Amino acid sequence: MTVKELAEREGFTPVCLPDPERVIEGGYCGDLLSWVMGRAKSSQAWITIMSNMNIAAVATLCDVAVIVLSENVSPDDGVKETAEARGINIIKTPMATFEAAALISSLI
C-alpha cells in the first residue's frame, strides 16, 4: 500500500505528502524518540502522538515511509514545512494508536 492510498482512506487526513507513492512495508508505534530511532525501520508507517520538530529528524534518520499522527494530534508550527522540505510524508487520524496500527496492519 502506498502512503497516498492510506491517506485517502476514511479516517486519515493528509498533512503533507511530498512522496505520496512511497510504499508502506510495515509499521512501528512509539513516542519515545530515542527508542524509535533505534527500532523503527525503513519504509514503515511510524504511528505516534509526538508532534514537535524532532519527529522530522527521527523520520529522516529511520527513513520511515510516513509519520501517522494518532489521537487527532496536529504537528507543531514549522513541522509541516520541514517535512515537505525533507520529503517526509505526514498524515493524521482521530484513531487511537492501537486502532490505527491494527487498521494499517490489516491493509498492508
Backbone as CSV, one residue per row, in Angstrom:
resi,resn,N_x,N_y,N_z,CA_x,CA_y,CA_z,C_x,C_y,C_z
1,MET,0.838,-1.170,0.000,0.000,0.000,0.000,0.884,1.233,0.000
2,THR,0.497,2.234,-0.760,1.262,3.481,-0.791,0.738,4.440,0.280
3,VAL,1.540,5.434,0.579,1.137,6.463,1.530,-0.114,7.169,1.025
4,LYS,-0.166,7.448,-0.262,-1.339,8.113,-0.847,-2.605,7.285,-0.640
5,GLU,-2.506,5.983,-0.857,-3.662,5.104,-0.669,-4.131,5.128,0.791
6,LEU,-3.194,5.133,1.728,-3.567,5.202,3.136,-4.208,6.555,3.448
7,ALA,-3.616,7.627,2.951,-4.128,8.975,3.224,-5.535,9.176,2.675
8,GLU,-5.896,8.434,1.636,-7.221,8.563,1.024,-8.286,7.728,1.720
9,ARG,-7.882,6.854,2.617,-8.850,6.017,3.330,-9.608,6.829,4.364
10,GLU,-10.834,6.432,4.601,-11.639,7.095,5.617,-10.945,6.990,6.974
11,GLY,-10.911,8.088,7.679,-10.281,8.108,8.990,-8.867,8.652,8.983
12,PHE,-8.343,8.947,7.796,-6.994,9.508,7.686,-7.056,10.819,6.907
13,THR,-6.237,11.786,7.308,-6.191,13.087,6.654,-4.737,13.418,6.324
14,PRO,-4.432,13.727,5.078,-3.055,14.102,4.757,-2.681,15.449,5.378
15,VAL,-1.483,15.522,5.925,-0.925,16.778,6.427,0.046,17.319,5.389
16,CYS,0.962,16.463,4.948,1.842,16.788,3.824,2.285,15.477,3.188
17,LEU,2.295,15.457,1.883,2.636,14.246,1.137,3.632,14.566,0.024
18,PRO,4.861,14.871,0.367,5.837,15.158,-0.678,6.262,13.915,-1.469
19,ASP,6.019,12.720,-0.925,6.394,11.470,-1.588,5.232,10.477,-1.479
20,PRO,4.081,10.797,-2.089,2.866,10.000,-1.886,2.922,8.571,-2.418
21,GLU,3.812,8.289,-3.339,3.900,6.940,-3.906,4.800,6.007,-3.096
22,ARG,5.326,6.501,-1.989,6.177,5.678,-1.119,5.367,4.491,-0.603
23,VAL,5.938,3.306,-0.683,5.256,2.082,-0.268,5.482,1.848,1.226
24,ILE,4.401,1.506,1.918,4.463,1.171,3.342,4.667,-0.330,3.461
25,GLU,5.733,-0.729,4.139,6.087,-2.144,4.235,5.996,-2.699,5.656
26,GLY,5.487,-1.924,6.565,5.367,-2.367,7.950,4.978,-1.191,8.806
27,GLY,5.046,-1.377,10.108,4.674,-0.292,10.999,5.437,-0.337,12.299
28,TYR,5.484,0.806,12.950,6.110,0.911,14.261,5.338,1.950,15.062
29,CYS,5.041,1.642,16.313,4.357,2.563,17.215,5.318,2.958,18.319
30,GLY,5.452,4.254,18.544,6.316,4.693,19.621,6.334,6.196,19.754
31,ASP,6.526,6.642,21.005,6.534,8.066,21.296,7.837,8.535,21.933
32,LEU,8.652,7.621,22.382,9.951,7.986,22.941,10.940,8.036,21.783
33,LEU,11.318,9.245,21.375,12.053,9.417,20.126,13.359,8.631,20.079
34,SER,14.101,8.587,21.168,15.353,7.828,21.166,15.082,6.344,20.970
35,TRP,13.978,5.869,21.474,13.597,4.465,21.318,13.227,4.190,19.858
36,VAL,12.464,5.087,19.276,12.054,4.945,17.875,13.277,4.956,16.967
37,MET,14.236,5.838,17.238,15.446,5.922,16.404,16.174,4.591,16.329
38,GLY,16.144,3.832,17.392,16.855,2.563,17.413,16.063,1.377,16.916
39,ARG,14.756,1.568,16.679,13.924,0.413,16.355,13.075,0.533,15.093
40,ALA,12.645,1.728,14.734,11.848,1.883,13.517,12.717,1.562,12.304
41,LYS,12.077,1.009,11.289,12.814,0.584,10.100,12.348,1.362,8.867
42,SER,13.196,1.337,7.876,12.904,1.983,6.610,11.584,1.469,6.034
43,SER,10.824,2.368,5.473,9.560,2.099,4.777,8.411,1.696,5.696
44,GLN,8.568,1.889,7.001,7.467,1.624,7.913,6.592,2.863,8.074
45,ALA,5.356,2.640,8.504,4.492,3.723,8.964,4.781,3.870,10.448
46,TRP,5.224,5.051,10.848,5.520,5.312,12.257,4.315,6.026,12.858
47,ILE,3.666,5.377,13.816,2.478,5.922,14.459,2.879,6.493,15.813
48,THR,2.525,7.772,16.034,2.957,8.467,17.236,1.984,9.577,17.604
49,ILE,2.083,10.036,18.850,1.356,11.230,19.274,2.304,12.423,19.392
50,MET,3.586,12.185,19.145,4.558,13.277,19.202,4.320,14.208,18.018
51,SER,4.449,15.506,18.268,4.115,16.454,17.207,5.161,17.549,17.022
52,ASN,6.265,17.467,17.738,7.252,18.544,17.656,8.229,18.336,16.499
53,MET,9.091,19.295,16.316,10.027,19.301,15.195,10.922,18.064,15.159
54,ASN,11.157,17.460,16.308,12.054,16.305,16.362,11.533,15.090,15.595
55,ILE,10.221,15.040,15.332,9.713,13.898,14.570,10.267,13.900,13.146
56,ALA,10.511,15.073,12.599,11.091,15.154,11.253,12.505,14.591,11.246
57,ALA,13.272,14.893,12.275,14.639,14.376,12.357,14.647,12.861,12.506
58,VAL,13.789,12.336,13.369,13.726,10.887,13.578,13.255,10.188,12.308
59,ALA,12.247,10.743,11.656,11.741,10.141,10.414,12.823,10.098,9.345
60,THR,13.639,11.134,9.285,14.742,11.173,8.320,15.784,10.108,8.643
61,LEU,16.167,10.023,9.905,17.171,9.027,10.313,16.713,7.605,10.055
62,CYS,15.445,7.344,10.314,14.914,5.984,10.165,14.386,5.691,8.768
63,ASP,14.227,6.725,7.955,13.712,6.595,6.598,12.324,5.959,6.562
64,VAL,11.457,6.369,7.500,10.101,5.824,7.507,9.339,6.319,6.286
65,ALA,8.332,5.549,5.878,7.524,5.925,4.715,6.576,7.068,5.047
66,VAL,6.073,7.076,6.290,5.093,8.082,6.691,5.047,8.165,8.215
67,ILE,4.831,9.368,8.705,4.508,9.563,10.113,2.988,9.640,10.189
68,VAL,2.393,8.823,11.046,0.958,8.862,11.276,0.739,9.438,12.671
69,LEU,0.156,10.623,12.721,-0.153,11.259,13.994,-1.521,10.763,14.447
70,SER,-1.541,10.005,15.537,-2.799,9.439,16.038,-3.445,10.384,17.048
71,GLU,-4.627,10.005,17.538,-5.348,10.772,18.560,-5.691,12.194,18.093
72,ASN,-5.765,12.384,16.785,-6.077,13.690,16.176,-5.050,14.773,16.516
73,VAL,-3.822,14.354,16.743,-2.728,15.293,17.010,-2.392,16.030,15.720
74,SER,-2.116,17.312,15.845,-1.655,18.116,14.712,-0.191,18.470,14.931
75,PRO,0.587,18.577,13.864,2.002,18.908,14.036,2.176,20.338,14.545
76,ASP,3.217,20.534,15.343,3.552,21.864,15.841,3.929,22.783,14.680
77,ASP,3.972,24.064,14.953,4.350,25.055,13.941,5.708,24.716,13.326
78,GLY,5.768,24.787,12.028,7.016,24.566,11.315,7.300,23.130,10.929
79,VAL,6.611,22.180,11.544,6.874,20.764,11.254,6.471,20.428,9.822
80,LYS,5.319,20.885,9.406,4.839,20.590,8.046,5.829,21.095,7.002
81,GLU,6.318,22.318,7.167,7.246,22.900,6.204,8.569,22.132,6.177
82,THR,9.051,21.756,7.350,10.292,20.973,7.429,10.106,19.606,6.794
83,ALA,8.979,18.980,7.063,8.698,17.665,6.483,8.624,17.746,4.959
84,GLU,7.956,18.759,4.451,7.875,18.953,2.992,9.281,19.073,2.399
85,ALA,10.116,19.889,3.028,11.466,20.123,2.513,12.323,18.859,2.555
86,ARG,12.076,17.982,3.510,12.877,16.755,3.661,12.237,15.544,2.996
87,GLY,11.073,15.715,2.387,10.410,14.603,1.722,9.751,13.626,2.669
88,ILE,9.309,14.112,3.822,8.693,13.253,4.834,7.172,13.373,4.743
89,ASN,6.509,12.255,4.540,5.051,12.216,4.494,4.495,12.241,5.914
90,ILE,3.407,13.000,6.109,2.706,13.020,7.394,1.208,12.957,7.135
91,ILE,0.547,12.064,7.844,-0.910,12.031,7.840,-1.375,11.991,9.294
92,LYS,-2.652,12.289,9.512,-3.176,12.251,10.871,-4.484,11.481,10.889
93,THR,-4.853,11.046,12.091,-6.087,10.297,12.275,-6.631,10.544,13.676
94,PRO,-7.946,10.532,13.831,-8.511,10.640,15.172,-8.426,9.326,15.955
95,MET,-8.043,8.256,15.278,-7.971,6.945,15.929,-6.888,6.916,17.005
96,ALA,-7.110,6.059,17.987,-6.066,5.775,18.969,-4.932,5.043,18.254
97,THR,-3.763,5.078,18.835,-2.596,4.434,18.228,-2.865,2.958,17.952
98,PHE,-3.451,2.259,18.898,-3.747,0.832,18.724,-4.666,0.597,17.536
99,GLU,-5.726,1.381,17.441,-6.673,1.232,16.335,-6.014,1.522,14.990
100,ALA,-5.234,2.586,14.941,-4.559,2.934,13.686,-3.576,1.832,13.274
101,ALA,-2.838,1.314,14.243,-1.866,0.251,13.951,-2.578,-1.007,13.452
102,ALA,-3.676,-1.361,14.091,-4.417,-2.561,13.681,-4.946,-2.400,12.256
103,LEU,-5.489,-1.225,11.950,-6.025,-0.995,10.607,-4.914,-1.010,9.568
104,ILE,-3.840,-0.297,9.822,-2.741,-0.264,8.865,-2.170,-1.662,8.658
105,SER,-2.027,-2.410,9.727,-1.524,-3.785,9.621,-2.431,-4.640,8.734
106,SER,-3.736,-4.467,8.845,-4.665,-5.257,8.032,-4.642,-4.840,6.561
107,LEU,-4.207,-3.611,6.287,-4.199,-3.105,4.913,-2.922,-3.441,4.148
108,ILE,-1.825,-3.600,4.874,-0.586,-3.884,4.176,-0.350,-5.360,4.237
